[in-house]
């Protein structure tokens, strides 16, 4: 086992520490069971030489009762070992899964662009299942049968050292075969797990975008893409299965050849009077009992190799570090008035292409400002920096005179409400989705927020009202209804600062009217940032910043900007070619 695999095992066993009493209990149970199993050759030797040869009926009765009691004890402790091992295995995996999820939730937004969702899900579910099976099922079996095998070897040495030497040639050979196959299984399993992650990713993407797939009649193309990855996964999984399938017969063949060699030696030694029938009985009892431990150890070793491969994949996520780090002396916001300042902000992503270049502007508390510009100009990035989804490469963003990097992230975001263009609702009830804005809010508060967002009436039109269950991503609701629920969610949060990310796009006229009315209430008295394409929205803004190539190209009110030559007027003139209230293209 190489250094990396050893490190993986150490990390796995480090999770055992909180449950050391249960683990110790499992090991004690294993030792009791093992002691009874290992004692079997001596029992058989005593049966032959102490009872059958002497024809002692009294001892035979005692022997039968004693063996029956030993079996009862063995089965009780067998239950104990597997129950405790299962407890530890399930508990450890639950802890790792929670740690993994907590770690992922603490990562900055750029992490989720680097990792595919399907890959993350595969590691949280599939890889941890592999580890769970190794801990719950194979750990006890490995310890149990290893102790049994060691005990049997000791008995063989005590019985006849010459036989022990002969046996000692066979067991290392079997061990070498186990190790070789186990390494192959681990390598093949690691590759197979990578393909399973790809399979999960394709599956999630296709099912999530099934409407797009069907709209473009791309079913056959998606079938082909899935089939390609599915077949690669099949090939790698089959290779792993081939290792496992070949391993057992090879080990068994070597073991049987060894037993035949020992049988010949014992027969010869007995004929020459060099060994007793009791010794032969004890010895072959040991050999017979050692076959099962060898086979089990073979499988357990392979299972642990698979667990090590899975642990490495999990640890890869745990080693990832967020690019947005909370300062140790970060402060809680006691209140938020809403003065915002961008001071010399420059930003680029990993590809080093400049997104924002020395952006400078200030927004006063209660002011409504809009960010306008072509796609890719940097509008969304400006908002993302305010929410600390990213940190600027240079410069600073401050709220009420405090650099937001000195504010606790949770405290900052709890005072900012965001209404997105693409509304995300969770599967569950409407009530649960609105309460996402503020956990623990009373029913009266939820209903008040819904009324403010013009959502209460349509919610009450459903038979179950606020307890109405909605599908994944709000299936069953119209675009306008979903948007008003998302506004109610922000209303319930009662933020000091509001961000509207193209919140009124792609709505019919009636939904657009209701959503705009709800947004007007939401913006009232609050500092508001709006990313908008609709001039209907821009007309009411206190100031508009026109973003182009990562810089502020223009600034002013709507009426001022349409009288100036520049990007804003060009966009406005283009829109005049379409119906009034259209969108900037």
TIBA-253169 format. One line per 4 residues: number of its first residue (from 1); their letters; for each residue z, y, x of C-alpha. Coordinates in Angstrom, 2 decimals, padded with zeros to 5 digits, m for minus. Layout:
// TIBA-253169
NUM	a	Z/Y/X | ... $
//
This chain:
// TIBA-253169
1	xxxx	000.00/000.00/000.00 | m001.05/003.35/001.51 | 001.08/006.47/001.79 | m000.47/008.12/m001.27 $
5	xxxx	000.27/005.09/m003.47 | 003.83/004.94/m002.16 | 004.28/008.61/m003.04 | 003.02/007.88/m006.58 $
9	xxxx	005.58/005.09/m006.99 | 008.36/007.37/m005.76 | 007.37/010.00/m008.32 | 007.36/007.40/m011.11 $
13	xxxx	010.79/006.06/m010.17 | 012.19/009.59/m009.85 | 011.92/009.79/m013.65 | 014.33/006.83/m013.91 $
17	xxxx	017.28/008.85/m012.65 | 018.56/010.14/m016.05 | 018.47/006.56/m017.35 | 019.97/004.77/m014.37 $
21	xxxx	022.67/003.11/m016.51 | 020.09/001.56/m018.82 | 017.95/000.57/m015.83 | 021.00/m000.96/m014.13 $
25	xxxx	021.78/m002.85/m017.34 | 018.23/m004.21/m017.41 | 018.53/m005.35/m013.79 | 021.89/m007.04/m014.48 $
29	xxxx	020.31/m008.88/m017.40 | 017.43/m009.87/m015.13 | 019.84/m011.23/m012.52 | 021.72/m013.33/m015.12 $
33	xxxx	018.48/m014.77/m016.48 | 017.18/m015.34/m012.96 | 020.36/m017.09/m011.85 | 020.04/m019.58/m014.70 $
37	xxxx	016.36/m020.20/m013.93 | 016.97/m020.58/m010.20 | 019.82/m023.01/m010.86 | 017.44/m025.38/m012.69 $
41	xxxx	016.43/m027.38/m009.57 | 020.11/m028.02/m008.70 | 020.73/m029.02/m012.31 | 017.86/m031.51/m012.19 $
45	xxxx	019.06/m032.83/m008.84 | 022.55/m033.32/m010.33 | 021.05/m034.98/m013.42 | 019.20/m037.51/m011.28 $
49	xxxx	021.78/m038.23/m008.57 | 025.07/m037.49/m010.38 | 024.34/m038.83/m013.86 | 021.25/m041.04/m014.16 $
53	xxxx	021.78/m042.98/m010.95 | 025.51/m043.49/m011.76 | 024.80/m044.02/m015.50 | 027.67/m041.68/m016.45 $
57	xxxx	027.48/m041.15/m020.27 | 030.45/m038.76/m020.32 | 028.87/m036.44/m017.77 | 025.56/m036.73/m019.61 $
61	xxxx	027.18/m035.32/m022.77 | 028.83/m032.52/m020.81 | 025.54/m031.84/m019.07 | 023.56/m031.49/m022.33 $
65	xxxx	026.16/m029.15/m023.91 | 026.34/m027.09/m020.71 | 022.56/m026.71/m020.50 | 022.41/m025.72/m024.20 $
69	xxxx	025.04/m023.01/m023.64 | 023.19/m021.81/m020.53 | 019.98/m021.51/m022.55 | 021.79/m019.46/m025.23 $
73	xxxx	023.15/m017.11/m022.55 | 019.71/m016.90/m020.96 | 018.01/m015.92/m024.24 | 020.65/m013.29/m025.07 $
77	xxxx	020.23/m011.67/m021.66 | 016.44/m012.05/m021.92 | 016.58/m009.90/m025.07 | 018.81/m007.42/m023.24 $
81	xxxx	016.49/m007.12/m020.25 | 013.39/m006.47/m022.32 | 015.12/m004.11/m024.77 | 016.63/m002.00/m022.00 $
85	xxxx	013.41/m002.05/m019.98 | 011.45/m000.97/m023.05 | 013.95/001.83/m023.70 | 013.64/003.11/m020.13 $
89	xxxx	009.85/002.74/m020.12 | 009.34/004.51/m023.44 | 011.87/007.23/m022.59 | 010.40/007.88/m019.14 $
93	xxxx	006.86/008.11/m020.52 | 008.02/010.42/m023.33 | 009.66/012.65/m020.69 | 006.53/012.68/m018.51 $
97	xxxx	004.35/013.42/m021.54 | 006.62/016.31/m022.56 | 006.72/017.64/m018.99 | 002.94/017.41/m018.82 $
101	xxxx	002.48/019.22/m022.14 | 005.03/021.90/m021.21 | 003.25/022.40/m017.89 | m000.14/022.74/m019.59 $
105	xxxx	001.29/025.24/m022.11 | 002.61/027.30/m019.20 | m000.76/027.54/m017.50 | m002.84/030.69/m017.54 $
109	xxxx	m006.03/030.84/m019.62 | m008.36/030.20/m016.66 | m006.85/026.70/m016.34 | m008.41/025.73/m019.68 $
113	xxxx	m011.83/026.81/m018.47 | m011.52/024.59/m015.40 | m010.33/021.52/m017.33 | m012.14/019.92/m020.26 $
117	xxxx	m009.97/019.37/m023.31 | m011.04/015.73/m023.57 | m009.98/015.09/m019.97 | m006.54/016.58/m020.58 $
121	xxxx	m006.08/014.51/m023.75 | m007.15/011.36/m021.92 | m004.56/011.92/m019.20 | m001.77/012.71/m021.67 $
125	xxxx	m002.52/009.68/m023.86 | m004.44/006.98/m021.97 | m003.01/007.36/m018.48 | 000.55/007.58/m019.74 $
129	xxxx	000.00/004.46/m021.87 | m000.97/002.59/m018.69 | 002.24/003.76/m016.99 | 004.32/002.89/m020.06 $
133	xxxx	002.98/m000.66/m020.10 | 003.73/m001.07/m016.41 | 007.31/000.16/m016.78 | 008.19/m001.51/m020.09 $
137	xxxx	006.41/m004.82/m019.62 | 005.68/m005.39/m015.96 | 008.74/m003.90/m014.25 | 011.16/m006.48/m015.68 $
141	xxxx	008.65/m009.27/m015.18 | 008.03/m008.21/m011.59 | 011.74/m007.95/m010.72 | 012.61/m011.10/m012.66 $
145	xxxx	009.98/m013.34/m011.12 | 010.37/m011.84/m007.64 | 014.07/m012.75/m007.68 | 013.24/m016.19/m009.07 $
149	xxxx	010.67/m016.76/m006.33 | 013.07/m015.65/m003.60 | 015.79/m017.88/m005.02 | 013.44/m020.86/m005.18 $
153	xxxx	012.40/m020.31/m001.57 | 016.08/m020.28/m000.52 | 016.64/m023.56/m002.40 | 013.60/m025.11/m000.70 $
157	xxxx	015.00/m024.11/002.71 | 018.40/m025.60/001.87 | 016.78/m028.79/000.52 | 014.47/m029.53/003.47 $
161	xxxx	013.52/m027.07/006.17 | 010.31/m028.93/007.03 | 009.13/m028.58/003.45 | 010.11/m024.91/003.60 $
165	xxxx	007.82/m024.39/006.62 | 004.94/m026.04/004.78 | 005.59/m023.93/001.69 | 005.86/m020.85/003.89 $
169	xxxx	002.21/m021.23/004.80 | 001.11/m021.25/001.17 | 003.13/m018.32/m000.22 | 001.94/m015.66/002.32 $
173	xxxx	m001.64/m016.77/001.64 | m001.11/m016.30/m002.08 | 000.55/m012.92/m001.42 | m002.45/m011.76/000.61 $
177	xxxx	m004.82/m012.74/m002.21 | m002.64/m010.88/m004.74 | m002.63/m007.74/m002.61 | m006.40/m007.81/m002.07 $
181	xxxx	m007.18/m008.23/m005.74 | m004.58/m005.66/m006.78 | m006.17/m002.98/m004.59 | m009.57/m003.73/m006.13 $
185	xxxx	m008.16/m003.56/m009.65 | m006.45/m000.23/m008.92 | m009.63/001.31/m007.52 | m011.78/000.10/m010.43 $
189	xxxx	m009.18/001.23/m012.97 | m009.04/004.72/m011.47 | m012.80/005.10/m011.83 | m012.68/003.67/m015.35 $
193	xxxx	m009.99/006.19/m016.37 | m012.21/009.03/m015.16 | m015.02/007.76/m017.37 | m012.64/007.38/m020.32 $
197	xxxx	m011.74/011.05/m019.87 | m015.44/011.97/m019.92 | m015.87/009.82/m023.01 | m012.98/011.64/m024.72 $
201	xxxx	m014.50/014.99/m023.78 | m017.93/014.17/m025.22 | m016.34/012.69/m028.34 | m014.21/015.80/m028.97 $
205	xxxx	m017.11/018.19/m028.37 | m019.50/016.27/m030.63 | m017.05/015.83/m033.49 | m015.88/019.45/m033.28 $
209	xxxx	m019.46/020.71/m033.29 | m020.86/018.20/m035.77 | m022.29/020.96/m037.99 | m024.23/022.39/m035.05 $
213	xxxx	m025.42/018.91/m034.09 | m026.73/018.24/m037.58 | m028.17/021.75/m037.99 | m030.38/021.19/m034.95 $
217	xxxx	m031.05/017.51/m035.74 | m029.56/016.49/m032.40 | m027.91/013.29/m033.61 | m030.16/011.05/m031.47 $
221	xxxx	m029.61/013.18/m028.37 | m025.83/013.01/m028.84 | m026.04/009.26/m029.42 | m027.95/008.91/m026.15 $
225	xxxx	m025.44/011.10/m024.25 | m022.51/009.11/m025.63 | m024.27/005.80/m024.93 | m024.84/006.74/m021.27 $
229	xxxx	m021.18/007.52/m020.62 | m020.01/004.62/m022.79 | m022.11/002.15/m020.76 | m020.79/003.52/m017.46 $
233	xxxx	m017.26/003.14/m018.79 | m018.11/m000.43/m019.88 | m019.44/m001.30/m016.41 | m016.36/000.04/m014.62 $
237	xxxx	m013.96/m001.58/m017.09 | m015.83/m004.88/m016.73 | m015.53/m004.63/m012.96 | m011.77/m004.20/m013.31 $
241	xxxx	m011.69/m007.17/m015.70 | m013.70/m009.24/m013.21 | m011.09/m008.59/m010.52 | m008.33/m009.66/m012.89 $
245	xxxx	m010.26/m012.68/m014.20 | m011.10/m013.91/m010.70 | m007.59/m013.33/m009.41 | m005.79/m015.94/m011.55 $
249	xxxx	m008.05/m018.96/m010.83 | m008.17/m018.16/m007.11 | m004.38/m017.90/m006.90 | m003.98/m021.02/m009.02 $
253	xxxx	m006.47/m022.99/m006.88 | m004.70/m022.07/m003.65 | m001.35/m022.95/m005.23 | m002.56/m026.38/m006.45 $
257	xxxx	m004.10/m027.25/m003.06 | m000.78/m026.33/m001.47 | 001.14/m028.49/m003.96 | m001.14/m031.47/m003.23 $
261	xxxx	m000.53/m031.02/000.49 | 003.22/m030.92/m000.12 | 002.97/m033.96/m002.43 | 001.28/m035.97/000.28 $
265	xxxx	003.92/m034.97/002.80 | 006.81/m035.82/000.43 | 005.28/m039.20/m000.47 | 004.89/m040.05/003.19 $
269	xxxx	008.43/m038.85/004.05 | 009.98/m040.87/001.16 | 008.14/m044.04/002.18 | 009.46/m043.58/005.73 $
273	xxxx	012.99/m042.94/004.41 | 013.11/m039.36/005.68 | 013.88/m037.76/002.25 | 015.77/m038.77/m000.91 $
277	xxxx	014.48/m038.91/m004.47 | 016.97/m036.16/m005.43 | 015.56/m033.85/m002.75 | 012.04/m034.55/m003.92 $
281	xxxx	013.04/m033.82/m007.54 | 014.71/m030.54/m006.56 | 011.83/m029.55/m004.33 | 009.10/m030.17/m006.89 $
285	xxxx	011.19/m028.46/m009.54 | 011.14/m025.41/m007.26 | 007.40/m025.72/m006.74 | 006.75/m026.13/m010.47 $
289	xxxx	009.00/m023.18/m011.28 | 007.37/m021.01/m008.61 | 003.86/m021.21/m010.09 | 004.66/m018.99/m013.07 $
293	xxxx	006.39/m016.31/m010.94 | 003.42/m016.22/m008.57 | 000.96/m015.75/m011.44 | 003.18/m013.11/m013.12 $
297	xxxx	003.67/m011.24/m009.85 | m000.12/m011.29/m009.47 | m000.62/m009.62/m012.84 | 002.32/m007.25/m012.36 $
301	xxxx	001.01/m006.08/m009.02 | m002.39/m005.36/m010.57 | m000.71/m003.51/m013.44 | 001.26/m001.36/m011.01 $
305	xxxx	m001.92/m000.56/m009.12 | m003.37/000.67/m012.41 | m000.19/002.68/m013.07 | m000.44/004.27/m009.62 $
309	xxxx	m004.05/005.31/m010.31 | m002.97/006.85/m013.62 | 000.02/008.61/m012.06 | m002.24/010.22/m009.48 $
313	xxxx	m004.40/011.64/m012.28 | m001.33/012.96/m014.10 | 000.11/014.44/m010.92 | m003.17/016.25/m010.36 $
317	xxxx	m002.44/018.29/m013.49 | 001.23/018.80/m012.60 | 000.21/020.14/m009.19 | m002.04/022.78/m010.78 $
321	xxxx	m000.47/026.24/m010.65 | m000.86/029.13/m013.04 | m002.60/032.20/m011.66 | m000.37/034.35/m013.91 $
325	xxxx	003.20/034.10/m012.64 | 006.22/035.69/m014.24 | 008.29/037.80/m011.86 | 011.84/036.48/m011.26 $
329	xxxx	013.25/039.92/m012.15 | 010.97/040.45/m015.17 | 012.61/042.43/m017.98 | 012.83/042.05/m021.75 $
333	xxxx	011.23/044.78/m023.81 | 013.87/046.50/m025.91 | 011.17/048.20/m027.93 | 007.48/048.97/m027.72 $
337	xxxx	006.10/052.39/m028.60 | 002.59/051.52/m027.55 | 001.46/053.89/m024.79 | m001.03/051.87/m022.71 $
341	xxxx	m002.53/052.78/m019.35 | m005.22/051.06/m017.28 | m004.97/052.38/m013.73 | m007.71/051.49/m011.24 $
345	xxxx	m008.34/048.05/m012.75 | m010.79/045.78/m010.95 | m011.30/042.14/m011.83 | m013.54/039.18/m011.07 $
349	xxxx	m013.44/035.47/m011.85 | m013.68/032.64/m009.36 | m017.42/033.16/m008.92 | m016.53/036.59/m007.44 $
353	xxxx	m018.96/038.40/m009.72 | m017.35/041.75/m010.56 | m016.43/041.99/m014.24 | m014.39/045.24/m014.18 $
357	xxxx	m014.78/047.90/m011.51 | m012.02/050.53/m011.20 | m011.35/051.03/m014.90 | m009.12/054.02/m015.74 $
361	xxxx	m008.04/055.12/m019.22 | m004.92/055.77/m021.30 | m004.13/055.14/m024.96 | m001.34/056.98/m026.76 $
365	xxxx	001.11/055.32/m029.11 | m000.38/054.94/m032.59 | m003.91/055.72/m031.38 | m006.85/053.58/m032.54 $
369	xxxx	m009.45/052.94/m029.84 | m012.59/050.80/m029.81 | m014.36/049.00/m026.98 | m018.13/048.88/m027.37 $
373	xxxx	m020.89/047.55/m025.19 | m023.38/044.75/m024.64 | m022.23/041.14/m024.25 | m020.73/040.46/m020.84 $
377	xxxx	m019.88/044.13/m020.25 | m016.14/043.35/m019.84 | m014.67/044.24/m023.26 | m012.86/040.93/m023.80 $
381	xxxx	m011.59/040.93/m020.23 | m009.94/044.34/m020.77 | m008.06/042.88/m023.74 | m007.22/039.66/m021.86 $
385	xxxx	m005.59/041.68/m019.09 | m003.42/043.49/m021.65 | m002.20/040.12/m022.94 | m001.75/038.89/m019.35 $
389	xxxx	m004.12/036.00/m019.82 | m005.21/037.10/m016.36 | m003.89/039.54/m013.77 | m006.15/042.20/m012.26 $
393	xxxx	m007.44/041.80/m008.72 | m006.38/045.39/m008.10 | m004.83/048.17/m010.15 | m002.28/047.83/m012.95 $
397	xxxx	m001.89/047.77/m016.72 | 001.26/049.44/m018.00 | 002.91/049.80/m021.40 | 005.27/052.70/m021.99 $
401	xxxx	005.22/053.38/m018.25 | 006.15/049.83/m017.18 | 003.72/047.60/m015.30 | 003.28/044.58/m017.60 $
405	xxxx	003.72/042.28/m014.57 | 007.37/043.37/m014.58 | 007.80/042.39/m018.25 | 008.60/038.87/m019.41 $
409	xxxx	005.39/037.34/m020.72 | 006.95/036.08/m023.96 | 008.54/039.49/m024.58 | 005.19/041.23/m024.01 $
413	xxxx	003.10/038.95/m026.23 | 005.70/038.85/m029.00 | 005.04/042.55/m029.60 | 001.25/042.27/m029.67 $
417	xxxx	m000.65/040.97/m032.69 | m004.19/039.61/m032.29 | m006.79/039.01/m035.02 | m009.72/037.05/m033.61 $
421	xxxx	m013.30/036.80/m034.82 | m013.12/033.00/m034.69 | m010.01/032.31/m036.74 | m008.07/029.22/m035.72 $
425	xxxx	m005.88/027.66/m038.37 | m003.84/024.51/m037.83 | m004.03/021.49/m040.10 | m001.04/021.73/m042.41 $
429	xxxx	m000.01/024.05/m045.24 | m000.96/027.68/m045.73 | 002.75/028.51/m045.51 | 003.04/026.88/m042.09 $
433	xxxx	000.00/028.76/m040.82 | 001.31/032.15/m041.91 | 004.78/031.35/m040.53 | 003.15/030.77/m037.16 $
437	xxxx	003.42/034.54/m036.85 | 007.22/034.39/m036.96 | 009.04/031.09/m037.15 | 011.97/031.12/m039.54 $
441	xxxx	010.63/033.91/m041.74 | 011.81/033.70/m045.34 | 009.51/032.83/m048.21 | 009.81/036.39/m049.50 $
445	xxxx	008.70/037.76/m046.10 | 005.75/035.36/m046.00 | 004.64/036.35/m049.48 | 004.98/040.06/m048.69 $
449	xxxx	002.82/039.61/m045.57 | 000.23/037.70/m047.61 | 000.16/040.49/m050.23 | m000.35/043.09/m047.49 $
453	xxxx	m003.29/041.03/m046.23 | m004.76/040.63/m049.74 | m004.28/036.86/m049.42 | m001.55/036.25/m052.01 $
457	xxxx	m003.82/036.11/m055.06 | m006.26/033.53/m053.75 | m003.39/031.47/m052.32 | m001.69/031.35/m055.73 $
461	xxxx	m004.98/030.29/m057.34 | m004.60/026.93/m055.62 | m002.58/024.32/m057.57 | m000.07/024.00/m054.73 $
465	xxxx	000.02/027.67/m053.79 | 001.52/028.24/m050.36 | 002.05/024.49/m049.99 | m001.70/023.91/m050.16 $
469	xxxx	m002.78/021.72/m047.27 | m005.82/022.81/m045.31 | m007.95/020.75/m042.96 | m008.44/021.12/m039.25 $
473	xxxx	m009.48/024.67/m038.30 | m009.06/025.78/m041.92 | m011.52/023.37/m043.52 | m011.61/024.02/m047.27 $
477	xxxx	m011.29/027.81/m046.99 | m014.01/030.45/m046.86 | m014.44/032.67/m043.83 | m012.86/035.63/m045.61 $
481	xxxx	m009.89/033.56/m046.79 | m009.24/032.26/m043.30 | m009.44/035.75/m041.88 | m006.94/037.12/m044.44 $
485	xxxx	m004.51/034.30/m043.64 | m004.80/035.18/m039.97 | m004.11/038.83/m040.81 | m001.08/037.80/m042.89 $
489	xxxx	000.13/035.85/m039.86 | m000.04/039.00/m037.74 | 001.51/041.10/m040.53 | 004.49/038.74/m040.55 $
493	xxxx	004.85/039.17/m036.78 | 005.28/042.95/m037.23 | 003.73/043.85/m033.86 | 003.87/047.27/m032.24 $
497	xxxx	000.38/046.90/m030.79 | m002.64/045.33/m032.52 | m005.83/043.87/m031.08 | m008.81/043.24/m033.38 $
501	xxxx	m011.51/041.13/m031.76 | m014.62/041.61/m033.94 | m012.42/040.68/m036.91 | m014.91/041.63/m039.63 $
505	xxxx	m018.10/039.98/m038.37 | m020.02/037.33/m040.33 | m018.36/038.01/m043.72 | m019.92/038.54/m047.13 $
509	xxxx	m019.60/042.03/m048.68 | m016.59/041.26/m050.92 | m014.69/039.46/m048.15 | m015.62/042.23/m045.74 $
513	xxxx	m014.16/044.85/m048.13 | m010.86/042.96/m048.56 | m010.53/042.18/m044.84 | m011.20/045.83/m043.90 $
517	xxxx	m008.56/046.98/m046.40 | m006.08/044.51/m044.92 | m006.90/045.64/m041.39 | m006.40/049.28/m042.35 $
521	xxxx	m002.85/048.42/m043.43 | m002.29/046.43/m040.25 | m003.47/049.29/m038.00 | m001.44/051.96/m039.78 $
525	xxxx	001.04/053.55/m037.34 | 000.26/051.01/m034.60 | m001.56/051.33/m031.29 | m004.81/049.47/m031.92 $
529	xxxx	m007.54/048.10/m029.69 | m010.73/047.10/m031.51 | m013.67/045.18/m030.13 | m016.33/045.92/m032.74 $
533	xxxx	m020.05/045.70/m033.36 | m019.96/047.34/m036.77 | m020.38/051.11/m036.95 | m018.43/051.09/m040.23 $
537	xxxx	m015.41/050.21/m038.12 | m016.19/052.59/m035.28 | m016.43/055.70/m037.48 | m012.67/055.68/m038.12 $
541	xxxx	m011.64/055.21/m034.47 | m009.74/057.98/m032.66 | m011.67/057.23/m029.48 | m014.46/054.89/m028.41 $
545	xxxx	m014.92/053.54/m024.88 | m018.43/052.38/m024.09 | m018.29/049.62/m021.46 | m021.29/048.82/m019.31 $
549	xxxx	m021.44/046.72/m016.14 | m017.66/046.71/m015.83 | m017.28/050.48/m016.02 | m016.57/053.07/m018.71 $
553	xxxx	m019.97/054.62/m019.26 | m019.00/056.92/m022.14 | m015.90/058.02/m024.04 | m015.45/059.99/m027.26 $
557	xxxx	m015.46/059.83/m031.05 | m018.32/058.39/m033.04 | m019.78/061.76/m034.08 | m019.66/063.03/m030.50 $
561	xxxx	m021.28/059.95/m028.97 | m024.24/059.74/m031.35 | m025.20/063.27/m030.32 | m025.22/062.36/m026.61 $
565	xxxx	m027.99/060.55/m024.80 | m026.65/057.23/m023.57 | m025.85/053.63/m024.38 | m023.93/054.38/m027.58 $
569	xxxx	m026.74/056.42/m029.12 | m029.27/053.75/m028.14 | m027.20/051.12/m029.91 | m026.79/053.37/m032.93 $
573	xxxx	m030.51/054.15/m033.12 | m031.34/050.44/m032.98 | m028.99/049.78/m035.82 | m030.70/052.40/m037.98 $
577	xxxx	m033.66/050.01/m038.09 | m031.47/047.60/m040.05 | m029.52/047.97/m043.27 | m026.58/050.38/m043.23 $
581	xxxx	m023.42/048.65/m042.01 | m025.34/046.24/m039.81 | m024.23/045.09/m036.41 | m024.90/046.30/m032.89 $
585	x	m027.28/043.88/m031.20 $
//
